[in-house]
Amino acid sequence: MIEMEKQKVTVRLLGKDYSLVTDQDKDAVQRIARYADRKMRETALVSRLPDSAVAVLTCMTLTEELMSAQEENRKLKAELLKKQTESDGAVQQTILDGKDD
């Protein structure tokens, strides 16, 4: 595994700059920060709360999105596994019945 060198990346959230040290791709970090900033601005518009409360509410919103996506991913994997198992069983039955020739 190739280990990336740590680098300093500055991101802007709600108009404030934050310096991060990361081994992640700079463009990926910036993309994440833009998404987080957009979500924080949406929360700020509807809540009119101080920035610290906006950050907490946004964190909760993003966590809910993540957990929902993980649950959907789990369901889709289970459905795929079930279909693969059914397909494998049908192929095996066809072979046993001698219908594959």
N, CA, C and O atoms as CSV, one atom per row, in Angstrom:
chain,resi,resn,atom,element,x,y,z
A,1,MET,N,N,0.842,-1.174,0.000
A,1,MET,CA,C,0.000,0.000,0.000
A,1,MET,C,C,0.888,1.238,0.000
A,1,MET,O,O,1.845,1.329,0.770
A,2,ILE,N,N,0.560,2.195,-0.877
A,2,ILE,CA,C,1.322,3.431,-0.961
A,2,ILE,C,C,0.756,4.419,0.048
A,2,ILE,O,O,-0.438,4.719,0.039
A,3,GLU,N,N,1.613,4.915,0.906
A,3,GLU,CA,C,1.184,5.877,1.910
A,3,GLU,C,C,1.402,7.274,1.363
A,3,GLU,O,O,2.502,7.632,0.942
A,4,MET,N,N,0.329,8.062,1.377
A,4,MET,CA,C,0.434,9.431,0.876
A,4,MET,C,C,1.068,10.321,1.934
A,4,MET,O,O,0.902,10.102,3.134
A,5,GLU,N,N,1.776,11.299,1.478
A,5,GLU,CA,C,2.409,12.256,2.366
A,5,GLU,C,C,1.349,13.186,2.947
A,5,GLU,O,O,0.414,13.586,2.255
A,6,LYS,N,N,1.503,13.523,4.214
A,6,LYS,CA,C,0.560,14.444,4.845
A,6,LYS,C,C,0.767,15.837,4.267
A,6,LYS,O,O,1.886,16.255,3.969
A,7,GLN,N,N,-0.348,16.537,4.120
A,7,GLN,CA,C,-0.294,17.892,3.593
A,7,GLN,C,C,-1.302,18.759,4.320
A,7,GLN,O,O,-2.256,18.260,4.918
A,8,LYS,N,N,-1.085,20.031,4.264
A,8,LYS,CA,C,-1.985,20.989,4.891
A,8,LYS,C,C,-2.992,21.450,3.843
A,8,LYS,O,O,-2.617,21.859,2.744
A,9,VAL,N,N,-4.275,21.379,4.196
A,9,VAL,CA,C,-5.347,21.810,3.307
A,9,VAL,C,C,-6.209,22.797,4.087
A,9,VAL,O,O,-6.633,22.516,5.208
A,10,THR,N,N,-6.458,23.939,3.491
A,10,THR,CA,C,-7.323,24.937,4.118
A,10,THR,C,C,-8.700,24.852,3.486
A,10,THR,O,O,-8.844,24.883,2.264
A,11,VAL,N,N,-9.712,24.744,4.344
A,11,VAL,CA,C,-11.099,24.697,3.878
A,11,VAL,C,C,-11.855,25.852,4.529
A,11,VAL,O,O,-11.435,26.391,5.553
A,12,ARG,N,N,-12.964,26.215,3.920
A,12,ARG,CA,C,-13.772,27.315,4.450
A,12,ARG,C,C,-15.164,26.795,4.764
A,12,ARG,O,O,-15.848,26.241,3.905
A,13,LEU,N,N,-15.567,26.986,6.012
A,13,LEU,CA,C,-16.898,26.585,6.466
A,13,LEU,C,C,-17.555,27.787,7.128
A,13,LEU,O,O,-17.006,28.364,8.067
A,14,LEU,N,N,-18.714,28.156,6.646
A,14,LEU,CA,C,-19.453,29.320,7.142
A,14,LEU,C,C,-18.575,30.568,7.222
A,14,LEU,O,O,-18.645,31.336,8.181
A,15,GLY,N,N,-17.751,30.749,6.195
A,15,GLY,CA,C,-16.930,31.946,6.119
A,15,GLY,C,C,-15.679,31.938,6.970
A,15,GLY,O,O,-14.967,32.941,7.024
A,16,LYS,N,N,-15.399,30.842,7.628
A,16,LYS,CA,C,-14.211,30.756,8.475
A,16,LYS,C,C,-13.269,29.696,7.907
A,16,LYS,O,O,-13.698,28.604,7.534
A,17,ASP,N,N,-11.977,30.035,7.847
A,17,ASP,CA,C,-10.978,29.098,7.330
A,17,ASP,C,C,-10.500,28.142,8.411
A,17,ASP,O,O,-10.295,28.531,9.561
A,18,TYR,N,N,-10.327,26.894,8.022
A,18,TYR,CA,C,-9.807,25.851,8.902
A,18,TYR,C,C,-8.666,25.156,8.179
A,18,TYR,O,O,-8.807,24.756,7.024
A,19,SER,N,N,-7.545,25.014,8.856
A,19,SER,CA,C,-6.403,24.302,8.287
A,19,SER,C,C,-6.418,22.874,8.786
A,19,SER,O,O,-6.463,22.623,9.990
A,20,LEU,N,N,-6.381,21.945,7.852
A,20,LEU,CA,C,-6.399,20.523,8.175
A,20,LEU,C,C,-5.095,19.895,7.707
A,20,LEU,O,O,-4.554,20.272,6.668
A,21,VAL,N,N,-4.599,18.949,8.467
A,21,VAL,CA,C,-3.454,18.155,8.037
A,21,VAL,C,C,-4.000,16.775,7.709
A,21,VAL,O,O,-4.615,16.120,8.551
A,22,THR,N,N,-3.765,16.340,6.471
A,22,THR,CA,C,-4.381,15.105,6.006
A,22,THR,C,C,-3.487,14.402,5.002
A,22,THR,O,O,-2.626,15.014,4.370
A,23,ASP,N,N,-3.710,13.109,4.872
A,23,ASP,CA,C,-3.035,12.365,3.814
A,23,ASP,C,C,-4.007,12.078,2.666
A,23,ASP,O,O,-3.691,11.332,1.740
A,24,GLN,N,N,-5.182,12.679,2.746
A,24,GLN,CA,C,-6.187,12.524,1.696
A,24,GLN,C,C,-5.899,13.471,0.542
A,24,GLN,O,O,-5.187,14.462,0.705
A,25,ASP,N,N,-6.449,13.164,-0.613
A,25,ASP,CA,C,-6.327,14.004,-1.783
A,25,ASP,C,C,-6.929,15.385,-1.509
A,25,ASP,O,O,-8.045,15.494,-1.000
A,26,LYS,N,N,-6.182,16.434,-1.848
A,26,LYS,CA,C,-6.616,17.805,-1.569
A,26,LYS,C,C,-7.972,18.105,-2.210
A,26,LYS,O,O,-8.831,18.714,-1.573
A,27,ASP,N,N,-8.173,17.687,-3.453
A,27,ASP,CA,C,-9.441,17.941,-4.139
A,27,ASP,C,C,-10.602,17.242,-3.445
A,27,ASP,O,O,-11.701,17.791,-3.362
A,28,ALA,N,N,-10.361,16.042,-2.951
A,28,ALA,CA,C,-11.412,15.306,-2.234
A,28,ALA,C,C,-11.778,16.022,-0.940
A,28,ALA,O,O,-12.956,16.127,-0.596
A,29,VAL,N,N,-10.775,16.512,-0.228
A,29,VAL,CA,C,-11.023,17.245,1.023
A,29,VAL,C,C,-11.815,18.512,0.726
A,29,VAL,O,O,-12.753,18.843,1.452
A,30,GLN,N,N,-11.447,19.214,-0.324
A,30,GLN,CA,C,-12.157,20.443,-0.699
A,30,GLN,C,C,-13.603,20.140,-1.089
A,30,GLN,O,O,-14.509,20.902,-0.752
A,31,ARG,N,N,-13.820,19.040,-1.794
A,31,ARG,CA,C,-15.178,18.637,-2.195
A,31,ARG,C,C,-16.030,18.341,-0.960
A,31,ARG,O,O,-17.192,18.741,-0.892
A,32,ILE,N,N,-15.455,17.646,0.004
A,32,ILE,CA,C,-16.159,17.344,1.257
A,32,ILE,C,C,-16.492,18.637,1.983
A,32,ILE,O,O,-17.601,18.804,2.489
A,33,ALA,N,N,-15.530,19.551,2.034
A,33,ALA,CA,C,-15.742,20.825,2.729
A,33,ALA,C,C,-16.842,21.645,2.050
A,33,ALA,O,O,-17.658,22.267,2.729
A,34,ARG,N,N,-16.866,21.649,0.727
A,34,ARG,CA,C,-17.928,22.397,0.014
A,34,ARG,C,C,-19.301,21.816,0.338
A,34,ARG,O,O,-20.265,22.556,0.533
A,35,TYR,N,N,-19.382,20.505,0.393
A,35,TYR,CA,C,-20.658,19.861,0.728
A,35,TYR,C,C,-21.070,20.221,2.158
A,35,TYR,O,O,-22.218,20.591,2.405
A,36,ALA,N,N,-20.128,20.109,3.096
A,36,ALA,CA,C,-20.423,20.439,4.490
A,36,ALA,C,C,-20.827,21.908,4.621
A,36,ALA,O,O,-21.771,22.229,5.344
A,37,ASP,N,N,-20.125,22.789,3.934
A,37,ASP,CA,C,-20.445,24.215,3.984
A,37,ASP,C,C,-21.851,24.473,3.456
A,37,ASP,O,O,-22.606,25.245,4.046
A,38,ARG,N,N,-22.207,23.825,2.341
A,38,ARG,CA,C,-23.545,23.987,1.778
A,38,ARG,C,C,-24.613,23.528,2.778
A,38,ARG,O,O,-25.629,24.197,2.969
A,39,LYS,N,N,-24.368,22.389,3.404
A,39,LYS,CA,C,-25.327,21.876,4.393
A,39,LYS,C,C,-25.428,22.810,5.602
A,39,LYS,O,O,-26.518,23.053,6.122
A,40,MET,N,N,-24.276,23.330,6.042
A,40,MET,CA,C,-24.278,24.250,7.181
A,40,MET,C,C,-25.033,25.537,6.839
A,40,MET,O,O,-25.774,26.061,7.670
A,41,ARG,N,N,-24.847,26.045,5.624
A,41,ARG,CA,C,-25.551,27.263,5.206
A,41,ARG,C,C,-27.056,27.018,5.118
A,41,ARG,O,O,-27.847,27.885,5.490
A,42,GLU,N,N,-27.452,25.859,4.636
A,42,GLU,CA,C,-28.882,25.518,4.592
A,42,GLU,C,C,-29.468,25.495,6.003
A,42,GLU,O,O,-30.553,26.023,6.244
A,43,THR,N,N,-28.743,24.881,6.923
A,43,THR,CA,C,-29.204,24.808,8.312
A,43,THR,C,C,-29.274,26.202,8.921
A,43,THR,O,O,-30.231,26.524,9.626
A,44,ALA,N,N,-28.266,27.032,8.655
A,44,ALA,CA,C,-28.231,28.391,9.199
A,44,ALA,C,C,-29.424,29.209,8.703
A,44,ALA,O,O,-30.006,29.986,9.459
A,45,LEU,N,N,-29.786,29.030,7.430
A,45,LEU,CA,C,-30.903,29.799,6.873
A,45,LEU,C,C,-32.234,29.487,7.549
A,45,LEU,O,O,-33.036,30.383,7.814
A,46,VAL,N,N,-32.453,28.220,7.819
A,46,VAL,CA,C,-33.755,27.840,8.387
A,46,VAL,C,C,-33.796,27.913,9.907
A,46,VAL,O,O,-34.876,27.991,10.492
A,47,SER,N,N,-32.641,27.890,10.552
A,47,SER,CA,C,-32.654,27.832,12.020
A,47,SER,C,C,-32.338,29.164,12.688
A,47,SER,O,O,-32.811,29.429,13.793
A,48,ARG,N,N,-31.553,29.994,12.038
A,48,ARG,CA,C,-31.113,31.274,12.612
A,48,ARG,C,C,-30.443,31.096,13.978
A,48,ARG,O,O,-30.632,31.903,14.888
A,49,LEU,N,N,-29.673,30.042,14.097
A,49,LEU,CA,C,-28.944,29.736,15.328
A,49,LEU,C,C,-27.501,30.203,15.205
A,49,LEU,O,O,-27.033,30.481,14.100
A,50,PRO,N,N,-26.787,30.293,16.334
A,50,PRO,CA,C,-25.356,30.618,16.279
A,50,PRO,C,C,-24.587,29.518,15.538
A,50,PRO,O,O,-25.036,28.375,15.454
A,51,ASP,N,N,-23.420,29.892,15.004
A,51,ASP,CA,C,-22.629,28.953,14.203
A,51,ASP,C,C,-22.344,27.636,14.917
A,51,ASP,O,O,-22.357,26.577,14.289
A,52,SER,N,N,-22.087,27.691,16.222
A,52,SER,CA,C,-21.780,26.442,16.941
A,52,SER,C,C,-22.986,25.503,16.944
A,52,SER,O,O,-22.829,24.291,16.801
A,53,ALA,N,N,-24.169,26.049,17.103
A,53,ALA,CA,C,-25.380,25.219,17.076
A,53,ALA,C,C,-25.652,24.728,15.659
A,53,ALA,O,O,-26.105,23.600,15.470
A,54,VAL,N,N,-25.378,25.571,14.661
A,54,VAL,CA,C,-25.530,25.171,13.257
A,54,VAL,C,C,-24.614,23.986,12.975
A,54,VAL,O,O,-25.015,23.037,12.300
A,55,ALA,N,N,-23.385,24.035,13.487
A,55,ALA,CA,C,-22.436,22.940,13.269
A,55,ALA,C,C,-22.960,21.636,13.875
A,55,ALA,O,O,-22.855,20.577,13.256
A,56,VAL,N,N,-23.520,21.713,15.074
A,56,VAL,CA,C,-24.044,20.508,15.735
A,56,VAL,C,C,-25.240,19.958,14.971
A,56,VAL,O,O,-25.322,18.753,14.732
A,57,LEU,N,N,-26.170,20.831,14.584
A,57,LEU,CA,C,-27.345,20.371,13.844
A,57,LEU,C,C,-26.947,19.780,12.488
A,57,LEU,O,O,-27.507,18.772,12.056
A,58,THR,N,N,-25.990,20.405,11.831
A,58,THR,CA,C,-25.522,19.885,10.542
A,58,THR,C,C,-24.857,18.530,10.725
A,58,THR,O,O,-25.040,17.624,9.912
A,59,CYS,N,N,-24.092,18.398,11.787
A,59,CYS,CA,C,-23.457,17.108,12.091
A,59,CYS,C,C,-24.521,16.023,12.252
A,59,CYS,O,O,-24.377,14.922,11.722
A,60,MET,N,N,-25.570,16.335,12.975
A,60,MET,CA,C,-26.646,15.361,13.172
A,60,MET,C,C,-27.344,15.033,11.845
A,60,MET,O,O,-27.667,13.875,11.581
A,61,THR,N,N,-27.571,16.046,11.021
A,61,THR,CA,C,-28.211,15.833,9.723
A,61,THR,C,C,-27.348,14.944,8.825
A,61,THR,O,O,-27.843,14.008,8.197
A,62,LEU,N,N,-26.053,15.254,8.777
A,62,LEU,CA,C,-25.153,14.461,7.940
A,62,LEU,C,C,-25.014,13.037,8.471
A,62,LEU,O,O,-24.899,12.094,7.688
A,63,THR,N,N,-25.024,12.873,9.780
A,63,THR,CA,C,-24.963,11.535,10.364
A,63,THR,C,C,-26.202,10.735,9.996
A,63,THR,O,O,-26.114,9.545,9.696
A,64,GLU,N,N,-27.356,11.390,10.021
A,64,GLU,CA,C,-28.598,10.715,9.631
A,64,GLU,C,C,-28.532,10.300,8.167
A,64,GLU,O,O,-28.937,9.191,7.818
A,65,GLU,N,N,-28.024,11.184,7.307
A,65,GLU,CA,C,-27.874,10.844,5.885
A,65,GLU,C,C,-26.951,9.637,5.715
A,65,GLU,O,O,-27.251,8.717,4.955
A,66,LEU,N,N,-25.834,9.653,6.428
A,66,LEU,CA,C,-24.865,8.563,6.343
A,66,LEU,C,C,-25.490,7.249,6.797
A,66,LEU,O,O,-25.353,6.227,6.125
A,67,MET,N,N,-26.169,7.276,7.928
A,67,MET,CA,C,-26.754,6.048,8.462
A,67,MET,C,C,-27.859,5.520,7.555
A,67,MET,O,O,-28.003,4.307,7.402
A,68,SER,N,N,-28.638,6.411,6.953
A,68,SER,CA,C,-29.673,5.984,6.007
A,68,SER,C,C,-29.041,5.341,4.773
A,68,SER,O,O,-29.516,4.316,4.282
A,69,ALA,N,N,-27.966,5.955,4.279
A,69,ALA,CA,C,-27.274,5.396,3.116
A,69,ALA,C,C,-26.661,4.039,3.441
A,69,ALA,O,O,-26.703,3.126,2.617
A,70,GLN,N,N,-26.092,3.901,4.638
A,70,GLN,CA,C,-25.513,2.622,5.046
A,70,GLN,C,C,-26.591,1.551,5.150
A,70,GLN,O,O,-26.362,0.407,4.759
A,71,GLU,N,N,-27.757,1.903,5.667
A,71,GLU,CA,C,-28.853,0.935,5.785
A,71,GLU,C,C,-29.347,0.521,4.398
A,71,GLU,O,O,-29.601,-0.658,4.151
A,72,GLU,N,N,-29.479,1.494,3.498
A,72,GLU,CA,C,-29.888,1.178,2.128
A,72,GLU,C,C,-28.855,0.276,1.458
A,72,GLU,O,O,-29.216,-0.668,0.756
A,73,ASN,N,N,-27.580,0.563,1.673
A,73,ASN,CA,C,-26.504,-0.262,1.129
A,73,ASN,C,C,-26.585,-1.686,1.675
A,73,ASN,O,O,-26.422,-2.649,0.925
A,74,ARG,N,N,-26.838,-1.821,2.977
A,74,ARG,CA,C,-26.967,-3.143,3.594
A,74,ARG,C,C,-28.130,-3.915,2.968
A,74,ARG,O,O,-28.003,-5.101,2.665
A,75,LYS,N,N,-29.266,-3.233,2.775
A,75,LYS,CA,C,-30.432,-3.884,2.179
A,75,LYS,C,C,-30.157,-4.320,0.744
A,75,LYS,O,O,-30.525,-5.424,0.343
A,76,LEU,N,N,-29.512,-3.453,-0.024
A,76,LEU,CA,C,-29.202,-3.796,-1.419
A,76,LEU,C,C,-28.218,-4.957,-1.513
A,76,LEU,O,O,-28.349,-5.812,-2.390
A,77,LYS,N,N,-27.230,-4.994,-0.612
A,77,LYS,CA,C,-26.280,-6.118,-0.597
A,77,LYS,C,C,-27.001,-7.420,-0.265
A,77,LYS,O,O,-26.739,-8.454,-0.879
A,78,ALA,N,N,-27.910,-7.368,0.709
A,78,ALA,CA,C,-28.664,-8.567,1.082
A,78,ALA,C,C,-29.542,-9.033,-0.075
A,78,ALA,O,O,-29.645,-10.232,-0.334
A,79,GLU,N,N,-30.173,-8.090,-0.768
A,79,GLU,CA,C,-31.011,-8.429,-1.913
A,79,GLU,C,C,-30.181,-9.033,-3.041
A,79,GLU,O,O,-30.603,-10.000,-3.675
A,80,LEU,N,N,-29.007,-8.468,-3.290
A,80,LEU,CA,C,-28.112,-8.993,-4.325
A,80,LEU,C,C,-27.646,-10.398,-3.972
A,80,LEU,O,O,-27.639,-11.284,-4.827
A,81,LEU,N,N,-27.260,-10.607,-2.730
A,81,LEU,CA,C,-26.822,-11.925,-2.285
A,81,LEU,C,C,-27.950,-12.950,-2.442
A,81,LEU,O,O,-27.710,-14.081,-2.864
A,82,LYS,N,N,-29.168,-12.555,-2.105
A,82,LYS,CA,C,-30.316,-13.456,-2.245
A,82,LYS,C,C,-30.530,-13.831,-3.716
A,82,LYS,O,O,-30.759,-14.997,-4.037
A,83,LYS,N,N,-30.453,-12.836,-4.605
A,83,LYS,CA,C,-30.650,-13.101,-6.034
A,83,LYS,C,C,-29.525,-13.981,-6.583
A,83,LYS,O,O,-29.772,-14.866,-7.402
A,84,GLN,N,N,-28.284,-13.736,-6.131
A,84,GLN,CA,C,-27.169,-14.571,-6.571
A,84,GLN,C,C,-27.346,-16.003,-6.095
A,84,GLN,O,O,-27.082,-16.945,-6.842
A,85,THR,N,N,-27.785,-16.171,-4.873
A,85,THR,CA,C,-28.007,-17.504,-4.313
A,85,THR,C,C,-29.116,-18.223,-5.079
A,85,THR,O,O,-28.993,-19.406,-5.395
A,86,GLU,N,N,-30.202,-17.502,-5.375
A,86,GLU,CA,C,-31.302,-18.094,-6.147
A,86,GLU,C,C,-30.835,-18.482,-7.539
A,86,GLU,O,O,-31.194,-19.544,-8.048
A,87,SER,N,N,-30.033,-17.620,-8.155
A,87,SER,CA,C,-29.526,-17.884,-9.511
A,87,SER,C,C,-28.599,-19.098,-9.509
A,87,SER,O,O,-28.691,-19.956,-10.387
A,88,ASP,N,N,-27.709,-19.166,-8.522
A,88,ASP,CA,C,-26.799,-20.300,-8.408
A,88,ASP,C,C,-27.579,-21.594,-8.205
A,88,ASP,O,O,-27.232,-22.632,-8.769
A,89,GLY,N,N,-28.622,-21.527,-7.405
A,89,GLY,CA,C,-29.448,-22.708,-7.161
A,89,GLY,C,C,-30.156,-23.170,-8.418
A,89,GLY,O,O,-30.268,-24.371,-8.662
A,90,ALA,N,N,-30.637,-22.226,-9.220
A,90,ALA,CA,C,-31.320,-22.575,-10.471
A,90,ALA,C,C,-30.351,-23.224,-11.452
A,90,ALA,O,O,-30.707,-24.186,-12.132
A,91,VAL,N,N,-29.134,-22.705,-11.529
A,91,VAL,CA,C,-28.124,-23.283,-12.421
A,91,VAL,C,C,-27.782,-24.698,-11.967
A,91,VAL,O,O,-27.688,-25.607,-12.791
A,92,GLN,N,N,-27.598,-24.888,-10.671
A,92,GLN,CA,C,-27.271,-26.218,-10.148
A,92,GLN,C,C,-28.404,-27.194,-10.423
A,92,GLN,O,O,-28.159,-28.348,-10.777
A,93,GLN,N,N,-29.651,-26.736,-10.260
A,93,GLN,CA,C,-30.789,-27.614,-10.508
A,93,GLN,C,C,-30.854,-27.997,-11.986
A,93,GLN,O,O,-31.163,-29.142,-12.317
A,94,THR,N,N,-30.564,-27.051,-12.872
A,94,THR,CA,C,-30.552,-27.327,-14.311
A,94,THR,C,C,-29.504,-28.385,-14.632
A,94,THR,O,O,-29.762,-29.294,-15.421
A,95,ILE,N,N,-28.330,-28.275,-14.029
A,95,ILE,CA,C,-27.273,-29.258,-14.247
A,95,ILE,C,C,-27.700,-30.624,-13.732
A,95,ILE,O,O,-27.479,-31.635,-14.398
A,96,LEU,N,N,-28.310,-30.662,-12.546
A,96,LEU,CA,C,-28.763,-31.927,-11.958
A,96,LEU,C,C,-29.855,-32.566,-12.826
A,96,LEU,O,O,-29.926,-33.788,-12.953
A,97,ASP,N,N,-30.700,-31.722,-13.418
A,97,ASP,CA,C,-31.787,-32.241,-14.247
A,97,ASP,C,C,-31.297,-32.643,-15.631
A,97,ASP,O,O,-32.052,-33.233,-16.404
A,98,GLY,N,N,-30.033,-32.331,-15.958
A,98,GLY,CA,C,-29.466,-32.685,-17.245
A,98,GLY,C,C,-29.958,-31.810,-18.373
A,98,GLY,O,O,-29.962,-32.233,-19.529
A,99,LYS,N,N,-30.373,-30.599,-18.058
A,99,LYS,CA,C,-30.929,-29.710,-19.078
A,99,LYS,C,C,-29.929,-28.703,-19.591
A,99,LYS,O,O,-30.309,-27.748,-20.268
A,100,ASP,N,N,-28.674,-28.892,-19.288
A,100,ASP,CA,C,-27.682,-27.897,-19.716
A,100,ASP,C,C,-27.071,-28.207,-21.060
A,100,ASP,O,O,-26.220,-27.448,-21.524
A,101,ASP,N,N,-27.470,-29.305,-21.716
A,101,ASP,CA,C,-26.858,-29.645,-22.999
A,101,ASP,C,C,-27.706,-29.286,-24.159
A,101,ASP,O,O,-27.315,-29.517,-25.303
